[in-house]
Every structure is written in C-alpha cells, then in structure tokens.
C-alpha cells in the first residue's frame, strides 16, 4: 500500500521565531491544501543545520536525513516542495539530492516564469502598497545567484511595472549600487527596504537592514535618503504561501 508524505524543503534560518512565521506559514498552507498527507520540515543548508544544532533552540533535519527517516517509517511516495525563490544552484542541488531516492518527486520553486512573476507582483503590491506614497522608492532585496538566474528578478520588476519599485540582489546584478543609481534618478526622499527572501534571516537583518557600513540601509542613508525597513520575510505573506502550495497541487492533484 502506498503511503504519502510531503517535505517542505527550505534553505533554512537560525531564527526560530522567523522560521515559524515564514517557513511555518508555508507548511501550514501545504497542510491545508493536502489535509490527508502529513507535511514535514527539512533544511537544505548543512551550515545552517549545524549552527541550529549547536544553538540547540530547535530540532531540524537535513533533506536527505528527512527522506531517509520517512523511508524507514514506511512512506513510499515522498513529495519534496522547495520553498526556494528561483531556479538556481541551490534549487538544482535540492532536486538532485531528492531525486537520488526512489519514490521521491520534487516541485518547482516560487518563481519559474512570467506568470509566477506577475502573481508575486500582485502579492507584493498588496503587502507593501501602504509605503507607496509617491515620495518613497520601494526597494526589494533578493539573495541572487550567478548569471543567468538573476534574470527572474528583472522579470519581477517588469511585472510590478511601477517606476518607484526596484528589485536588486545581494549576489550578482542588479546590485545595491545599480539600484541606488536608478533611485537617484527619481524624485524620492525616502526608501523602503523590503526583503525578497523567504525568512527574515541573517542576510535581511545584517546585509540589507543592518547598521554595518556596507549594508543596503547604510548605503542609502549615506546617499541622503530616509530609510524605513519592512522587517518581514516573504514567507509570512499569505499570497506567497498560496503560490507555493499551488505549485505543489500541480504535481499532486
């Protein structure tokens, strides 16, 4: 007899509260979409898992460990739904690791095509629209990857379609300096920084919104802008959780 399970595979975070608010929110949406199939959690970053275990604040398995445990418990059909933002090296690594096991299938990341970008654009406008006062540049900070994967961020900016919304990445282009040059061309006196990462983790807290000299916040402040920080990971947004569960439905229904 077949026995089904879902694993929500996330890169991971060290912050327990953010984990529950973001990754937990996505897992809840998956469980509501598939009430008869149990949903399990796994992180895909060994570095994050090692640090979580060292801190001892909560328990977590690496993806291969979670699959092996479920196999040992008699689950024959395991569906891995990544919470990753885009196709890229991290997602491809997750896919390769999961598909090495028999009876395992893998879903798509959040952004795969123009339709996904259009849908996320609507979610972002709904969540961040109250900052859009005509004097504020809304700057979204993604993690990014090597070329050509960052093209999906350009597609997202195009789908948002407003000349006061900008998308940049920590790794690759468009960098914070590229975004800053665009913002300077507008008539803005304030910048809203918002994360385009699932959880509100170290990158968002330190590299984007931190007080260090090379953070996005500091770079925009030095350029003369007032900066307000939207301190949430996008995994908290209902629309994002719904998008990921919809990707899973495409495979499981």
LUMKOL-170538 format. One line per field, with one value per atom (N, C-alpha, C): residue number from 0; residue in one letter; chain; atom name; x, y, z. Coordinates in steps of 0.1 Angstrom, whole numbers, plus 5000, padded with zeros to 4 digits. Layout:
BEGIN
papa	NUM|...
nuvo	a|...
loza	A|...
marke	CA|...
px	X|...
py	Y|...
pz	Z|...
***
This chain:
BEGIN
papa	0|0|0|1|1|1|2|2|2|3|3|3|4|4|4|5|5|5|6|6|6|7|7|7|8|8|8|9|9|9|10|10|10|11|11|11|12|12|12|13|13|13|14|14|14|15|15|15|16|16|16|17|17|17|18|18|18|19|19|19|20|20|20|21|21|21|22|22|22|23|23|23|24|24|24|25|25|25|26|26|26|27|27|27|28|28|28|29|29|29|30|30|30|31|31|31|32|32|32|33|33|33|34|34|34|35|35|35|36|36|36|37|37|37|38|38|38|39|39|39|40|40|40|41|41|41|42|42|42|43|43|43|44|44|44|45|45|45|46|46|46|47|47|47|48|48|48|49|49|49|50|50|50|51|51|51|52|52|52|53|53|53|54|54|54|55|55|55|56|56|56|57|57|57|58|58|58|59|59|59|60|60|60|61|61|61|62|62|62|63|63|63|64|64|64|65|65|65|66|66|66|67|67|67|68|68|68|69|69|69|70|70|70|71|71|71|72|72|72|73|73|73|74|74|74|75|75|75|76|76|76|77|77|77|78|78|78|79|79|79|80|80|80|81|81|81|82|82|82|83|83|83|84|84|84|85|85|85|86|86|86|87|87|87|88|88|88|89|89|89|90|90|90|91|91|91|92|92|92|93|93|93|94|94|94|95|95|95|96|96|96|97|97|97|98|98|98|99|99|99|100|100|100|101|101|101|102|102|102|103|103|103|104|104|104|105|105|105|106|106|106|107|107|107|108|108|108|109|109|109|110|110|110|111|111|111|112|112|112|113|113|113|114|114|114|115|115|115|116|116|116|117|117|117|118|118|118|119|119|119|120|120|120|121|121|121|122|122|122|123|123|123|124|124|124|125|125|125|126|126|126|127|127|127|128|128|128|129|129|129|130|130|130|131|131|131|132|132|132|133|133|133|134|134|134|135|135|135|136|136|136|137|137|137|138|138|138|139|139|139|140|140|140|141|141|141|142|142|142|143|143|143|144|144|144|145|145|145|146|146|146|147|147|147|148|148|148|149|149|149|150|150|150|151|151|151|152|152|152|153|153|153|154|154|154|155|155|155|156|156|156|157|157|157|158|158|158|159|159|159|160|160|160|161|161|161|162|162|162|163|163|163|164|164|164|165|165|165|166|166|166|167|167|167|168|168|168|169|169|169|170|170|170|171|171|171|172|172|172|173|173|173|174|174|174|175|175|175|176|176|176|177|177|177|178|178|178|179|179|179|180|180|180|181|181|181|182|182|182|183|183|183|184|184|184|185|185|185|186|186|186|187|187|187|188|188|188|189|189|189|190|190|190|191|191|191|192|192|192|193|193|193|194|194|194|195|195|195|196|196|196|197|197|197|198|198|198|199|199|199|200|200|200|201|201|201|202|202|202|203|203|203|204|204|204|205|205|205|206|206|206|207|207|207|208|208|208|209|209|209|210|210|210|211|211|211|212|212|212|213|213|213|214|214|214|215|215|215|216|216|216|217|217|217|218|218|218|219|219|219|220|220|220|221|221|221|222|222|222|223|223|223|224|224|224|225|225|225|226|226|226|227|227|227|228|228|228|229|229|229|230|230|230|231|231|231|232|232|232|233|233|233|234|234|234|235|235|235|236|236|236|237|237|237|238|238|238|239|239|239|240|240|240|241|241|241|242|242|242|243|243|243|244|244|244|245|245|245|246|246|246|247|247|247|248|248|248|249|249|249|250|250|250|251|251|251|252|252|252
nuvo	x|x|x|x|x|x|x|x|x|x|x|x|x|x|x|x|x|x|x|x|x|x|x|x|x|x|x|x|x|x|x|x|x|x|x|x|x|x|x|x|x|x|x|x|x|x|x|x|x|x|x|x|x|x|x|x|x|x|x|x|x|x|x|x|x|x|x|x|x|x|x|x|x|x|x|x|x|x|x|x|x|x|x|x|x|x|x|x|x|x|x|x|x|x|x|x|x|x|x|x|x|x|x|x|x|x|x|x|x|x|x|x|x|x|x|x|x|x|x|x|x|x|x|x|x|x|x|x|x|x|x|x|x|x|x|x|x|x|x|x|x|x|x|x|x|x|x|x|x|x|x|x|x|x|x|x|x|x|x|x|x|x|x|x|x|x|x|x|x|x|x|x|x|x|x|x|x|x|x|x|x|x|x|x|x|x|x|x|x|x|x|x|x|x|x|x|x|x|x|x|x|x|x|x|x|x|x|x|x|x|x|x|x|x|x|x|x|x|x|x|x|x|x|x|x|x|x|x|x|x|x|x|x|x|x|x|x|x|x|x|x|x|x|x|x|x|x|x|x|x|x|x|x|x|x|x|x|x|x|x|x|x|x|x|x|x|x|x|x|x|x|x|x|x|x|x|x|x|x|x|x|x|x|x|x|x|x|x|x|x|x|x|x|x|x|x|x|x|x|x|x|x|x|x|x|x|x|x|x|x|x|x|x|x|x|x|x|x|x|x|x|x|x|x|x|x|x|x|x|x|x|x|x|x|x|x|x|x|x|x|x|x|x|x|x|x|x|x|x|x|x|x|x|x|x|x|x|x|x|x|x|x|x|x|x|x|x|x|x|x|x|x|x|x|x|x|x|x|x|x|x|x|x|x|x|x|x|x|x|x|x|x|x|x|x|x|x|x|x|x|x|x|x|x|x|x|x|x|x|x|x|x|x|x|x|x|x|x|x|x|x|x|x|x|x|x|x|x|x|x|x|x|x|x|x|x|x|x|x|x|x|x|x|x|x|x|x|x|x|x|x|x|x|x|x|x|x|x|x|x|x|x|x|x|x|x|x|x|x|x|x|x|x|x|x|x|x|x|x|x|x|x|x|x|x|x|x|x|x|x|x|x|x|x|x|x|x|x|x|x|x|x|x|x|x|x|x|x|x|x|x|x|x|x|x|x|x|x|x|x|x|x|x|x|x|x|x|x|x|x|x|x|x|x|x|x|x|x|x|x|x|x|x|x|x|x|x|x|x|x|x|x|x|x|x|x|x|x|x|x|x|x|x|x|x|x|x|x|x|x|x|x|x|x|x|x|x|x|x|x|x|x|x|x|x|x|x|x|x|x|x|x|x|x|x|x|x|x|x|x|x|x|x|x|x|x|x|x|x|x|x|x|x|x|x|x|x|x|x|x|x|x|x|x|x|x|x|x|x|x|x|x|x|x|x|x|x|x|x|x|x|x|x|x|x|x|x|x|x|x|x|x|x|x|x|x|x|x|x|x|x|x|x|x|x|x|x|x|x|x|x|x|x|x|x|x|x|x|x|x|x|x|x|x|x|x|x|x|x|x|x|x|x|x|x|x|x|x|x|x|x|x|x|x|x|x|x|x|x|x|x|x|x|x|x|x|x|x|x|x|x|x|x|x|x|x|x|x|x|x|x|x|x|x|x|x|x|x|x|x|x|x|x|x|x|x|x|x|x|x|x|x|x|x|x|x|x|x|x
loza	A|A|A|A|A|A|A|A|A|A|A|A|A|A|A|A|A|A|A|A|A|A|A|A|A|A|A|A|A|A|A|A|A|A|A|A|A|A|A|A|A|A|A|A|A|A|A|A|A|A|A|A|A|A|A|A|A|A|A|A|A|A|A|A|A|A|A|A|A|A|A|A|A|A|A|A|A|A|A|A|A|A|A|A|A|A|A|A|A|A|A|A|A|A|A|A|A|A|A|A|A|A|A|A|A|A|A|A|A|A|A|A|A|A|A|A|A|A|A|A|A|A|A|A|A|A|A|A|A|A|A|A|A|A|A|A|A|A|A|A|A|A|A|A|A|A|A|A|A|A|A|A|A|A|A|A|A|A|A|A|A|A|A|A|A|A|A|A|A|A|A|A|A|A|A|A|A|A|A|A|A|A|A|A|A|A|A|A|A|A|A|A|A|A|A|A|A|A|A|A|A|A|A|A|A|A|A|A|A|A|A|A|A|A|A|A|A|A|A|A|A|A|A|A|A|A|A|A|A|A|A|A|A|A|A|A|A|A|A|A|A|A|A|A|A|A|A|A|A|A|A|A|A|A|A|A|A|A|A|A|A|A|A|A|A|A|A|A|A|A|A|A|A|A|A|A|A|A|A|A|A|A|A|A|A|A|A|A|A|A|A|A|A|A|A|A|A|A|A|A|A|A|A|A|A|A|A|A|A|A|A|A|A|A|A|A|A|A|A|A|A|A|A|A|A|A|A|A|A|A|A|A|A|A|A|A|A|A|A|A|A|A|A|A|A|A|A|A|A|A|A|A|A|A|A|A|A|A|A|A|A|A|A|A|A|A|A|A|A|A|A|A|A|A|A|A|A|A|A|A|A|A|A|A|A|A|A|A|A|A|A|A|A|A|A|A|A|A|A|A|A|A|A|A|A|A|A|A|A|A|A|A|A|A|A|A|A|A|A|A|A|A|A|A|A|A|A|A|A|A|A|A|A|A|A|A|A|A|A|A|A|A|A|A|A|A|A|A|A|A|A|A|A|A|A|A|A|A|A|A|A|A|A|A|A|A|A|A|A|A|A|A|A|A|A|A|A|A|A|A|A|A|A|A|A|A|A|A|A|A|A|A|A|A|A|A|A|A|A|A|A|A|A|A|A|A|A|A|A|A|A|A|A|A|A|A|A|A|A|A|A|A|A|A|A|A|A|A|A|A|A|A|A|A|A|A|A|A|A|A|A|A|A|A|A|A|A|A|A|A|A|A|A|A|A|A|A|A|A|A|A|A|A|A|A|A|A|A|A|A|A|A|A|A|A|A|A|A|A|A|A|A|A|A|A|A|A|A|A|A|A|A|A|A|A|A|A|A|A|A|A|A|A|A|A|A|A|A|A|A|A|A|A|A|A|A|A|A|A|A|A|A|A|A|A|A|A|A|A|A|A|A|A|A|A|A|A|A|A|A|A|A|A|A|A|A|A|A|A|A|A|A|A|A|A|A|A|A|A|A|A|A|A|A|A|A|A|A|A|A|A|A|A|A|A|A|A|A|A|A|A|A|A|A|A|A|A|A|A|A|A|A|A|A|A|A|A|A|A|A|A|A|A|A|A|A|A|A|A|A|A|A|A|A|A|A|A|A|A|A|A|A|A|A|A|A|A|A|A|A|A|A|A|A|A|A|A|A|A|A|A|A|A|A|A|A|A|A|A|A|A|A|A|A|A|A|A|A|A
marke	N|CA|C|N|CA|C|N|CA|C|N|CA|C|N|CA|C|N|CA|C|N|CA|C|N|CA|C|N|CA|C|N|CA|C|N|CA|C|N|CA|C|N|CA|C|N|CA|C|N|CA|C|N|CA|C|N|CA|C|N|CA|C|N|CA|C|N|CA|C|N|CA|C|N|CA|C|N|CA|C|N|CA|C|N|CA|C|N|CA|C|N|CA|C|N|CA|C|N|CA|C|N|CA|C|N|CA|C|N|CA|C|N|CA|C|N|CA|C|N|CA|C|N|CA|C|N|CA|C|N|CA|C|N|CA|C|N|CA|C|N|CA|C|N|CA|C|N|CA|C|N|CA|C|N|CA|C|N|CA|C|N|CA|C|N|CA|C|N|CA|C|N|CA|C|N|CA|C|N|CA|C|N|CA|C|N|CA|C|N|CA|C|N|CA|C|N|CA|C|N|CA|C|N|CA|C|N|CA|C|N|CA|C|N|CA|C|N|CA|C|N|CA|C|N|CA|C|N|CA|C|N|CA|C|N|CA|C|N|CA|C|N|CA|C|N|CA|C|N|CA|C|N|CA|C|N|CA|C|N|CA|C|N|CA|C|N|CA|C|N|CA|C|N|CA|C|N|CA|C|N|CA|C|N|CA|C|N|CA|C|N|CA|C|N|CA|C|N|CA|C|N|CA|C|N|CA|C|N|CA|C|N|CA|C|N|CA|C|N|CA|C|N|CA|C|N|CA|C|N|CA|C|N|CA|C|N|CA|C|N|CA|C|N|CA|C|N|CA|C|N|CA|C|N|CA|C|N|CA|C|N|CA|C|N|CA|C|N|CA|C|N|CA|C|N|CA|C|N|CA|C|N|CA|C|N|CA|C|N|CA|C|N|CA|C|N|CA|C|N|CA|C|N|CA|C|N|CA|C|N|CA|C|N|CA|C|N|CA|C|N|CA|C|N|CA|C|N|CA|C|N|CA|C|N|CA|C|N|CA|C|N|CA|C|N|CA|C|N|CA|C|N|CA|C|N|CA|C|N|CA|C|N|CA|C|N|CA|C|N|CA|C|N|CA|C|N|CA|C|N|CA|C|N|CA|C|N|CA|C|N|CA|C|N|CA|C|N|CA|C|N|CA|C|N|CA|C|N|CA|C|N|CA|C|N|CA|C|N|CA|C|N|CA|C|N|CA|C|N|CA|C|N|CA|C|N|CA|C|N|CA|C|N|CA|C|N|CA|C|N|CA|C|N|CA|C|N|CA|C|N|CA|C|N|CA|C|N|CA|C|N|CA|C|N|CA|C|N|CA|C|N|CA|C|N|CA|C|N|CA|C|N|CA|C|N|CA|C|N|CA|C|N|CA|C|N|CA|C|N|CA|C|N|CA|C|N|CA|C|N|CA|C|N|CA|C|N|CA|C|N|CA|C|N|CA|C|N|CA|C|N|CA|C|N|CA|C|N|CA|C|N|CA|C|N|CA|C|N|CA|C|N|CA|C|N|CA|C|N|CA|C|N|CA|C|N|CA|C|N|CA|C|N|CA|C|N|CA|C|N|CA|C|N|CA|C|N|CA|C|N|CA|C|N|CA|C|N|CA|C|N|CA|C|N|CA|C|N|CA|C|N|CA|C|N|CA|C|N|CA|C|N|CA|C|N|CA|C|N|CA|C|N|CA|C|N|CA|C|N|CA|C|N|CA|C|N|CA|C|N|CA|C|N|CA|C|N|CA|C|N|CA|C|N|CA|C|N|CA|C|N|CA|C|N|CA|C|N|CA|C|N|CA|C|N|CA|C|N|CA|C|N|CA|C|N|CA|C|N|CA|C|N|CA|C|N|CA|C|N|CA|C|N|CA|C|N|CA|C|N|CA|C|N|CA|C|N|CA|C|N|CA|C|N|CA|C|N|CA|C|N|CA|C|N|CA|C|N|CA|C|N|CA|C|N|CA|C|N|CA|C|N|CA|C|N|CA|C|N|CA|C|N|CA|C
px	5008|5000|5009|5005|5013|5010|5021|5020|5027|5020|5024|5029|5039|5044|5049|5048|5053|5064|5075|5086|5087|5085|5088|5103|5110|5125|5129|5134|5138|5153|5159|5173|5176|5168|5170|5172|5171|5173|5177|5185|5189|5178|5169|5160|5147|5145|5133|5120|5118|5105|5103|5113|5111|5108|5115|5112|5097|5091|5077|5068|5072|5064|5064|5075|5076|5075|5085|5085|5073|5070|5058|5046|5045|5033|5031|5042|5041|5037|5043|5040|5025|5020|5005|4997|5001|4993|4994|5005|5006|4998|4997|4989|4974|4970|4956|4953|4962|4959|4959|4966|4966|4964|4951|4949|4951|4951|4953|4968|4977|4991|4999|5007|5015|5026|5029|5039|5050|5062|5074|5084|5093|5102|5116|5124|5138|5145|5157|5166|5176|5180|5189|5203|5206|5219|5225|5236|5243|5248|5254|5259|5249|5237|5226|5222|5220|5216|5227|5239|5250|5249|5247|5246|5233|5222|5210|5212|5218|5220|5230|5239|5249|5242|5233|5225|5215|5209|5200|5187|5182|5169|5158|5160|5150|5157|5149|5154|5151|5160|5158|5166|5161|5168|5173|5184|5188|5178|5177|5168|5170|5182|5185|5181|5184|5180|5165|5158|5143|5138|5143|5138|5141|5153|5157|5148|5145|5136|5122|5117|5104|5104|5114|5115|5115|5123|5123|5110|5102|5088|5078|5082|5073|5066|5071|5065|5071|5062|5066|5067|5059|5058|5060|5072|5075|5077|5069|5070|5077|5088|5096|5092|5087|5083|5093|5102|5111|5104|5110|5105|5114|5124|5133|5127|5133|5127|5127|5138|5140|5148|5148|5157|5171|5180|5194|5202|5215|5223|5217|5211|5206|5194|5185|5174|5178|5187|5192|5199|5206|5212|5201|5190|5179|5173|5171|5164|5173|5186|5195|5195|5196|5197|5184|5172|5160|5157|5160|5157|5167|5177|5186|5179|5168|5160|5148|5145|5134|5121|5111|5098|5097|5107|5107|5105|5096|5095|5097|5099|5103|5094|5089|5081|5090|5084|5091|5092|5102|5104|5093|5094|5084|5083|5094|5094|5100|5091|5096|5094|5084|5081|5074|5070|5064|5051|5044|5031|5034|5044|5047|5052|5059|5064|5052|5042|5030|5022|5021|5014|5021|5034|5041|5041|5041|5040|5027|5016|5003|5004|5011|5012|5020|5031|5040|5033|5025|5018|5008|5002|4992|4998|5010|5017|5024|5029|5038|5032|5020|5014|5012|5011|5009|5022|5033|5045|5046|5037|5037|5030|5037|5031|5035|5042|5047|5061|5065|5078|5088|5083|5091|5095|5107|5112|5111|5104|5103|5114|5123|5135|5134|5133|5132|5146|5150|5163|5162|5167|5167|5181|5183|5196|5204|5198|5205|5214|5219|5228|5236|5244|5252|5243|5248|5241|5239|5228|5217|5205|5207|5195|5188|5196|5190|5181|5180|5170|5156|5153|5139|5136|5146|5144|5140|5147|5144|5129|5125|5112|5102|5105|5096|5095|5106|5105|5096|5098|5090|5075|5072|5058|5052|5060|5055|5051|5059|5055|5055|5058|5058|5072|5073|5086|5092|5085|5091|5094|5093|5096|5109|5118|5131|5134|5141|5145|5160|5167|5181|5184|5197|5202|5215|5217|5230|5241|5238|5248|5245|5255|5253|5246|5240|5233|5218|5210|5213|5217|5229|5234|5228|5231|5226|5230|5242|5247|5240|5237|5229|5215|5209|5196|5196|5207|5209|5209|5216|5217|5204|5195|5182|5173|5174|5166|5170|5183|5187|5181|5177|5171|5157|5151|5137|5136|5124|5122|5117|5126|5123|5131|5125|5132|5133|5126|5126|5127|5133|5135|5129|5120|5115|5123|5130|5137|5129|5127|5119|5127|5126|5133|5125|5133|5127|5131|5134|5139|5128|5127|5116|5115|5126|5127|5134|5131|5138|5150|5161|5172|5184|5196|5208|5211|5208|5211|5202|5189|5180|5183|5186|5188|5202|5212|5225|5229|5229|5234|5224|5211|5202|5198|5193|5187|5196|5208|5217|5223|5231|5238|5252|5257|5271|5273|5285|5288|5284|5285|5282|5268|5259|5245|5238|5227|5219|5213|5209|5204|5214|5226|5237|5240|5241|5244|5234|5221|5210|5210|5213|5213|5225|5236|5248|5245|5236|5232|5222|5218|5209|5194|5191|5177|5173|5161|5155|5152|5154|5152|5143|5133|5124|5125|5125|5127|5115|5111|5099|5105|5105|5112|5104|5102|5095|5101|5101|5104|5091|5093|5081|5073|5079|5072|5060|5060|5049|5037|5039|5027|5018|5006|4996|4997|4999|4999|5011|5022|5034|5032|5026|5023|5014|5004|4994|5000|5010|5017|5024|5031|5039|5030|5019|5010|5004|5002|4996|5006|5019|5029|5028|5026|5026|5013|5002|4990|4992|5000|5002|5009|5016|5022|5014|5006|5000|4985|4979|4965|4963
py	4988|5000|5013|5022|5035|5043|5050|5059|5072|5083|5096|5105|5113|5124|5136|5148|5160|5165|5169|5176|5190|5200|5214|5216|5218|5219|5233|5239|5253|5254|5265|5267|5267|5274|5274|5287|5288|5301|5297|5306|5304|5310|5317|5325|5317|5312|5303|5310|5322|5329|5332|5336|5339|5326|5315|5302|5298|5300|5297|5306|5319|5329|5328|5322|5322|5308|5300|5286|5278|5281|5275|5279|5291|5296|5289|5286|5279|5264|5259|5245|5244|5254|5254|5254|5262|5263|5249|5243|5230|5219|5220|5210|5213|5225|5228|5224|5225|5220|5205|5198|5184|5178|5179|5175|5161|5152|5138|5133|5143|5139|5147|5141|5148|5156|5168|5177|5177|5175|5175|5187|5190|5201|5196|5202|5200|5212|5214|5225|5219|5227|5222|5227|5236|5241|5234|5227|5219|5229|5241|5251|5256|5259|5264|5253|5240|5229|5227|5228|5226|5237|5249|5261|5260|5255|5254|5243|5232|5221|5226|5234|5239|5248|5257|5265|5258|5247|5238|5244|5254|5260|5252|5245|5237|5226|5215|5204|5205|5201|5201|5190|5185|5175|5182|5177|5179|5172|5176|5170|5155|5150|5136|5128|5134|5128|5126|5137|5136|5126|5125|5114|5100|5098|5085|5081|5091|5088|5084|5091|5088|5074|5071|5058|5047|5049|5039|5038|5048|5048|5042|5038|5032|5040|5053|5062|5058|5055|5050|5061|5072|5083|5096|5102|5114|5126|5136|5148|5159|5164|5175|5188|5197|5210|5221|5225|5236|5249|5256|5270|5280|5275|5284|5294|5306|5316|5313|5307|5306|5294|5291|5281|5286|5278|5283|5271|5274|5263|5256|5264|5258|5249|5254|5246|5233|5235|5223|5213|5217|5208|5201|5208|5201|5191|5194|5185|5172|5174|5163|5154|5160|5152|5144|5150|5143|5132|5135|5125|5113|5114|5102|5091|5094|5084|5079|5066|5061|5066|5068|5072|5086|5095|5109|5118|5128|5137|5151|5161|5174|5185|5194|5205|5217|5227|5239|5250|5258|5270|5280|5291|5301|5308|5312|5319|5310|5307|5299|5306|5314|5320|5334|5340|5353|5353|5342|5341|5341|5334|5335|5349|5355|5369|5379|5377|5385|5383|5370|5367|5373|5371|5377|5392|5398|5413|5417|5410|5414|5412|5401|5399|5410|5414|5424|5438|5441|5453|5454|5442|5441|5443|5437|5437|5450|5457|5468|5481|5480|5492|5504|5502|5513|5522|5517|5526|5534|5531|5537|5551|5561|5574|5585|5580|5590|5596|5596|5601|5590|5577|5566|5556|5553|5542|5529|5519|5506|5497|5493|5486|5471|5462|5448|5441|5434|5428|5413|5407|5393|5388|5374|5369|5369|5364|5363|5351|5350|5338|5342|5333|5335|5337|5344|5345|5332|5329|5339|5338|5332|5330|5343|5354|5366|5373|5368|5374|5374|5364|5363|5375|5381|5393|5405|5406|5416|5415|5402|5399|5404|5401|5405|5420|5428|5442|5447|5441|5445|5442|5431|5428|5437|5442|5452|5465|5469|5479|5493|5496|5509|5515|5528|5534|5538|5534|5536|5523|5512|5499|5494|5489|5484|5471|5462|5449|5447|5444|5441|5429|5425|5412|5414|5406|5406|5400|5390|5383|5385|5392|5394|5408|5408|5421|5418|5428|5442|5444|5449|5451|5463|5465|5477|5490|5490|5502|5505|5494|5496|5501|5496|5501|5515|5518|5532|5542|5539|5548|5550|5540|5542|5550|5548|5555|5570|5573|5587|5595|5588|5594|5598|5594|5597|5608|5613|5624|5617|5610|5603|5609|5610|5614|5603|5592|5581|5568|5558|5544|5534|5526|5514|5502|5496|5484|5472|5462|5450|5438|5427|5415|5407|5401|5392|5378|5375|5362|5356|5343|5336|5339|5337|5340|5353|5359|5372|5368|5364|5358|5368|5362|5370|5379|5375|5384|5396|5394|5406|5415|5408|5416|5424|5418|5423|5430|5422|5428|5438|5437|5446|5457|5454|5463|5466|5461|5463|5476|5479|5491|5491|5480|5479|5488|5492|5503|5499|5486|5481|5476|5478|5473|5482|5477|5485|5497|5495|5506|5517|5514|5524|5531|5523|5528|5539|5536|5545|5558|5555|5567|5576|5570|5579|5587|5581|5588|5599|5601|5611|5608|5595|5591|5587|5590|5584|5570|5561|5547|5541|5534|5526|5512|5503|5489|5480|5472|5463|5450|5447|5436|5423|5418|5405|5397|5384|5375|5373|5371|5370|5357|5347|5335|5338|5350|5355|5358|5362|5366|5355|5356|5346|5343|5353|5351|5343|5344|5336|5321|5319|5306|5299|5307|5301|5298|5306|5303|5290|5288|5276|5263|5265|5253|5250|5261|5259|5251|5254|5247|5232|5229|5215|5208|5216|5210|5206|5213|5209|5196|5191|5178|5167|5171|5161|5159|5168|5166|5164
pz	5000|5000|5000|4992|4991|5003|5008|5019|5015|5016|5011|5022|5018|5027|5019|5025|5018|5027|5021|5028|5023|5031|5028|5030|5019|5019|5018|5029|5029|5031|5026|5028|5042|5050|5065|5071|5084|5091|5105|5112|5126|5135|5130|5139|5140|5152|5155|5152|5157|5155|5140|5133|5119|5112|5116|5110|5111|5122|5124|5116|5116|5109|5094|5089|5074|5069|5072|5068|5074|5086|5093|5086|5081|5074|5061|5054|5041|5044|5054|5057|5061|5068|5071|5059|5049|5037|5029|5029|5023|5030|5044|5051|5049|5047|5044|5030|5021|5007|5006|5015|5015|5029|5034|5048|5051|5041|5044|5042|5039|5037|5047|5056|5066|5059|5065|5060|5070|5065|5073|5069|5078|5076|5074|5065|5063|5059|5063|5058|5048|5038|5028|5030|5039|5041|5053|5050|5061|5071|5066|5075|5085|5080|5089|5099|5094|5103|5114|5110|5120|5131|5126|5136|5144|5139|5146|5157|5153|5163|5174|5171|5181|5191|5185|5194|5203|5197|5205|5207|5199|5202|5196|5185|5179|5171|5168|5161|5146|5137|5123|5116|5105|5097|5084|5079|5065|5056|5044|5035|5033|5031|5030|5042|5054|5066|5068|5064|5065|5055|5043|5034|5039|5044|5050|5061|5070|5082|5077|5067|5062|5055|5047|5041|5051|5062|5073|5080|5079|5086|5076|5064|5055|5045|5044|5033|5020|5010|4997|4987|4989|4979|4986|4984|4991|4981|4984|4975|4982|4976|4982|4975|4983|4978|4983|4974|4979|4982|4991|4993|4987|4979|4973|4963|4962|4954|4939|4934|4919|4916|4903|4898|4899|4903|4905|4911|4915|4920|4933|4942|4954|4951|4942|4938|4931|4922|4914|4923|4934|4943|4951|4955|4962|4953|4941|4932|4930|4928|4925|4938|4950|4962|4964|4962|4964|4954|4942|4931|4931|4940|4941|4949|4955|4962|4954|4954|4947|4954|4946|4951|4956|4952|4956|4943|4944|4933|4939|4931|4935|4928|4935|4930|4925|4920|4915|4925|4924|4933|4931|4938|4938|4924|4918|4906|4895|4885|4874|4860|4859|4846|4849|4837|4838|4846|4845|4852|4867|4872|4886|4890|4882|4885|4886|4877|4877|4890|4894|4906|4919|4919|4931|4931|4919|4919|4925|4923|4929|4945|4949|4963|4970|4963|4969|4970|4959|4959|4971|4973|4984|4998|4999|5012|5015|5005|5006|5001|4996|4989|4998|5011|5020|5021|5016|5016|5003|4994|4981|4981|4986|4988|4978|4967|4957|4960|4972|4976|4980|4980|4985|4974|4973|4964|4972|4967|4974|4968|4976|4971|4977|4968|4972|4970|4981|4981|4981|4970|4969|4972|4973|4975|4963|4952|4939|4937|4925|4922|4910|4905|4893|4881|4871|4858|4852|4845|4841|4850|4862|4871|4875|4877|4882|4872|4860|4851|4856|4865|4870|4879|4885|4893|4884|4872|4863|4858|4855|4851|4862|4874|4885|4885|4884|4884|4873|4861|4850|4852|4859|4862|4872|4881|4891|4884|4874|4865|4870|4882|4888|4888|4884|4883|4897|4908|4921|4928|4921|4927|4920|4928|4923|4929|4921|4926|4924|4935|4935|4942|4941|4947|4955|4965|4972|4964|4956|4948|4933|4927|4913|4910|4898|4894|4892|4895|4898|4913|4915|4929|4935|4948|4955|4949|4943|4937|4924|4917|4904|4908|4918|4922|4927|4935|4940|4929|4918|4907|4900|4900|4895|4904|4917|4927|4926|4925|4924|4912|4902|4890|4893|4903|4906|4917|4919|4929|4942|4949|4961|4973|4984|4996|5007|5004|5013|5005|5012|5006|5016|5011|5019|5015|5024|5021|5026|5016|5019|5014|5021|5017|5007|4998|4988|4991|5004|5009|5017|5017|5024|5039|5046|5060|5063|5074|5078|5086|5079|5085|5085|5086|5087|5075|5063|5051|5052|5055|5056|5068|5079|5091|5091|5085|5086|5072|5061|5049|5043|5045|5039|5049|5061|5070|5082|5083|5094|5095|5105|5107|5102|5097|5092|5081|5079|5069|5054|5051|5038|5036|5046|5044|5034|5028|5019|5027|5039|5047|5048|5052|5053|5040|5029|5016|5012|5014|5010|5019|5032|5042|5038|5035|5031|5018|5010|4998|5000|5013|5016|5018|5017|5018|5032|5036|5048|5045|5054|5051|5062|5057|5065|5062|5071|5069|5072|5062|5064|5068|5081|5087|5087|5075|5073|5062|5063|5052|5044|5031|5022|5025|5032|5036|5046|5052|5061|5053|5040|5032|5028|5030|5026|5011|5003|4989|4984|4991|4988|4992|5004|5008|4999|4994|4985|4972|4967|4954|4955|4966|4968|4969|4976|4977|4964|4956|4942|4933|4935|4927|4931|4944|4949|4943|4942|4937|4922|4915|4901|4899|4910|4910|4916|4927|4935|4932|4924|4921|4907
***
